[in-house]
């Protein structure tokens, strides 16, 4: 029973991860490693660029199934952090139109919030400096 419960918990974690696209930002890892390697190898052997491209592509494709290892680690982390019921609620929320809108809006919101924080921080630094300097000169 405990194993089945754990398997259910991990399955709920995987659904929450899928619903939230929590690991989507890691899709670039293999592509970046592949591009970096091709660039380095081609830089040293420009005459073998075509062969390098093909070999690196073949090896990258062979390693792609290891992406599941990251998903499994993420599921364990989510299952440790959230109960099965919480994971089910998370997956359910992000399957709604509001949840989908939240996911789609998050990058823009994060960028705009960061911009607002920089502007606010600049104003705070300016005012702090002016106020402290004024008080110290009195």
C-alpha positions as a printed NumPy array, in Angstrom:
array([[  0.   ,   0.   ,   0.   ],
       [  2.789,   2.482,   0.834],
       [  4.484,   1.841,  -2.521],
       [  1.215,   2.362,  -4.391],
       [  0.602,   5.544,  -2.423],
       [  4.1  ,   6.77 ,  -3.247],
       [  3.611,   5.904,  -6.921],
       [  0.316,   7.839,  -6.88 ],
       [  2.072,  10.76 ,  -5.216],
       [  4.84 ,  10.761,  -7.854],
       [  2.231,  10.494, -10.617],
       [  0.415,  13.512,  -9.164],
       [  3.738,  15.359,  -9.021],
       [  4.389,  14.594, -12.697],
       [  0.939,  15.92 , -13.608],
       [  1.598,  19.112, -11.652],
       [  4.979,  19.496, -13.353],
       [  3.375,  19.043, -16.765],
       [  0.555,  21.445, -15.93 ],
       [  2.922,  24.134, -14.674],
       [  5.63 ,  23.535, -17.289],
       [  8.018,  23.585, -14.325],
       [ 10.847,  21.906, -16.207],
       [ 10.242,  23.424, -19.65 ],
       [ 13.051,  25.939, -19.141],
       [ 15.502,  23.05 , -18.993],
       [ 14.768,  21.851, -22.523],
       [ 17.572,  24.058, -23.792],
       [ 20.325,  22.257, -21.825],
       [ 21.018,  19.5  , -24.345],
       [ 20.626,  21.861, -27.306],
       [ 23.022,  24.388, -25.787],
       [ 25.564,  21.694, -24.916],
       [ 25.284,  20.38 , -28.468],
       [ 25.68 ,  23.809, -30.049],
       [ 28.629,  24.669, -27.794],
       [ 30.37 ,  21.396, -28.634],
       [ 29.782,  21.788, -32.371],
       [ 31.166,  25.317, -32.248],
       [ 34.249,  24.257, -30.3  ],
       [ 34.978,  21.207, -32.457],
       [ 34.332,  23.083, -35.708],
       [ 36.589,  25.909, -34.572],
       [ 39.418,  23.407, -34.217],
       [ 38.498,  21.434, -37.365],
       [ 36.568,  23.628, -39.813],
       [ 37.18 ,  21.168, -42.625],
       [ 35.141,  18.542, -40.715],
       [ 32.133,  20.764, -39.951],
       [ 29.595,  18.517, -41.709],
       [ 30.826,  15.377, -39.975],
       [ 30.991,  17.172, -36.606],
       [ 27.412,  18.411, -37.024],
       [ 26.152,  14.916, -37.8  ],
       [ 28.098,  13.154, -35.031],
       [ 27.096,  15.697, -32.385],
       [ 23.466,  15.538, -33.547],
       [ 23.497,  11.725, -33.387],
       [ 25.008,  11.772, -29.904],
       [ 22.554,  14.427, -28.708],
       [ 19.632,  12.345, -29.979],
       [ 21.073,   9.326, -28.171],
       [ 21.222,  11.311, -24.916],
       [ 17.741,  12.86 , -25.247],
       [ 15.979,  10.029, -23.375],
       [ 17.968,  11.009, -20.283],
       [ 15.657,  14.039, -20.052],
       [ 13.315,  11.682, -18.189],
       [ 15.878,  11.557, -15.353],
       [ 15.336,  15.275, -14.774],
       [ 11.555,  14.804, -14.797],
       [ 11.876,  12.035, -12.212],
       [ 14.064,  14.194,  -9.97 ],
       [ 11.609,  17.067, -10.309],
       [  8.712,  14.751,  -9.441],
       [ 10.509,  13.591,  -6.299],
       [ 11.163,  17.19 ,  -5.295],
       [  7.542,  18.178,  -5.895],
       [  6.3  ,  15.086,  -4.035],
       [  8.513,  15.963,  -1.086],
       [  7.281,  19.555,  -1.068],
       [  3.554,  19.028,  -1.685],
       [  0.99 ,  16.459,  -0.617],
       [ -0.706,  14.383,  -3.286],
       [ -3.869,  16.421,  -2.798],
       [ -1.983,  19.724,  -3.195],
       [ -0.358,  18.446,  -6.372],
       [ -3.753,  17.486,  -7.742],
       [ -5.045,  20.986,  -6.915],
       [ -2.039,  22.577,  -8.616],
       [ -2.541,  20.486, -11.749],
       [ -6.262,  21.249, -11.754],
       [ -5.701,  25.001, -11.388],
       [ -3.133,  25.208, -14.176],
       [ -5.459,  23.267, -16.464],
       [ -8.021,  26.095, -16.145],
       [ -8.075,  29.133, -18.43 ],
       [ -6.892,  31.284, -15.513],
       [ -4.024,  28.909, -14.796],
       [ -2.998,  28.864, -18.449],
       [ -3.192,  32.659, -18.589],
       [ -1.033,  32.85 , -15.467],
       [  1.646,  30.646, -17.059],
       [  1.586,  32.584, -20.319],
       [  1.694,  35.941, -18.531],
       [  4.413,  35.086, -16.012],
       [  7.447,  35.899, -18.213],
       [  6.096,  39.347, -19.124],
       [  4.996,  40.   , -15.549],
       [  8.409,  38.984, -14.196],
       [ 10.207,  41.216, -16.694],
       [  7.944,  44.194, -15.968],
       [  8.151,  43.65 , -12.209],
       [ 11.934,  43.534, -12.426],
       [ 11.892,  46.793, -14.394],
       [  9.573,  48.406, -11.833],
       [ 11.819,  47.204,  -8.987],
       [ 14.901,  48.724, -10.662],
       [ 13.134,  52.063, -11.117],
       [ 11.825,  51.968,  -7.549],
       [ 15.28 ,  51.025,  -6.23 ],
       [ 16.884,  53.915,  -8.094],
       [ 14.366,  56.315,  -6.538],
       [ 14.943,  54.848,  -3.08 ],
       [ 18.731,  55.186,  -3.445],
       [ 18.378,  58.772,  -4.665],
       [ 16.024,  59.772,  -1.844],
       [ 18.033,  57.947,   0.814],
       [ 21.201,  59.665,  -0.308],
       [ 19.555,  63.101,  -0.476],
       [ 17.821,  62.72 ,   2.898],
       [ 20.861,  61.338,   4.694],
       [ 23.165,  63.957,   3.17 ],
       [ 20.753,  66.727,   4.176],
       [ 20.485,  65.438,   7.764],
       [ 24.257,  65.038,   8.042],
       [ 24.86 ,  68.584,   6.816],
       [ 22.529,  70.091,   9.463]])
